[in-house]
Amino acid sequence: MSPLTMMFSACAFASGFAMRIIDPLILPIADRFEVTPATAALLTSAYALPYALAQPFLGPLGDRFGKVRCIQACVVVLALALVLGALAPSFEWLLGSRLLAGTFAGGLIPLVLAGLGDAYDLQERQVMVGRLLVAIISGQMLGSAAAGGVSDAFGWRAALSLAAAVAVAAAFTWAVVPRAERPAAPSAAPSFVGLYGHVFVNPKAFWLYGAVVVEGTLVFAPFPYMGQLLTEHAGGATPTQTGLVLAAFGIGGITYGLLVRRIIAALGTRRMCAVGSAALAVAYAGFVVLPGWWLYALVMVWCGMGYYMLHNCLQIEATELAPSARGSAVALFACGFFLGQALGPPLFGALMHAVGFSWSLLVLALGIALLGRVVVRTIVR
């Protein structure tokens, strides 16, 4: 792995670590600031929504001024926002820090993926992106697990401080990249309108962006409610156990990333999408009957592997929509994905209030199964 790729991986790890760190902290934060768990769960949307809305601006900026330059600036501000969150004297302050963190975290993973798209041809890109997922998912997995454990031992503020330290370390990895490997900023590039014009010349763009919004909404909708779900269906769980359940999703993703070359060789892209979506739908339906938190953790491993089999195929399609505006295309893909993540928790909370956890999970399972069918028939080659 080249030093530049190592820097990309470190920044992706930091973004993943910050992304899921708040989920196991929902109940402790709700207790500290005397708000309901549903209100505290808005911290997830507060990160995901600005992450999504920033993408249409960050992607073209990367195409115009250099992806690496934008990545550097974003990881520094992410670290600052996490420090502000750890010091938050009120829930409103914490909410604001998550908005800031989400905005600048938006420049990390999408532009890293676009950078890999510039560096590798399509055949090798599927494997390289799969390997990058190991860094991203390791960050998400360790973020969830560490947040729960550190919160139990030292409090939720310490968990956010740990995430800030990870982001600071990622920012310093730029120093180890040899000057000869540091890509220069583009000397000229089309306007924002021109870049997005290149993207939407491809008719597949509308289907792909619609699919990723639905995917983000369905798959991540129940994550902030995992502690409440375990309390009602599995006899209760500590923040550490909740964090381990959420981290298990990442174990499945890492398994996919390590085996991606073999999986593609065995199934091919289209069949991999079909198998992944079916596995994820079955797993979500299975949550209805699981009796213990450790069983949820085992099934979450299955969820993670199935999800990344589907999602990685969509990501690769995004890198091929418009090679001359790859940063813009991938950033808009991330915009749709995180818009879905922002919409998912409040929609799931409303559905859960109306019909309960069990029926809500079955609705998600059905939606995921239908999504996989649409993806296979209209998007994936």
Secondary structure, 3 states (H helix, E strand, C coil): CCHHHHHHHHHHHHHHHHHHCCHHHHHHHHHHHCCCHHHHCHHHHHHHHHHHHHHHHHHHHHHHHCHHHHHHHHHHHHHHHHHHHHCCCCHHHHHHHHHHHHHHHCCCHHHHHHHHHHHCCHHHHHHHHHHHHHHHHHHHHHHHHHHHHHHHHHCHHHHHHHHHHHHHHHHHHHHHCCHHHCCCCCCCCCCHHHHHHHHHHCCHHHHHHHHHHHHHHHHHCCHHHHHHHHHHHCCCCCHHHHHHHHHHHHHHHHHHHHHHHHHHHHHHHHHHHHHHHHHHHHHHHHCCCCCCHHHHHHHHHHHHHHHHHHHHHHHHHHHHCCHHHHHHHHHHHHHHHHHHHHHHHHHHHHHHHHHHHHHHHHHHHHHHHHHHHHHHHHCCC
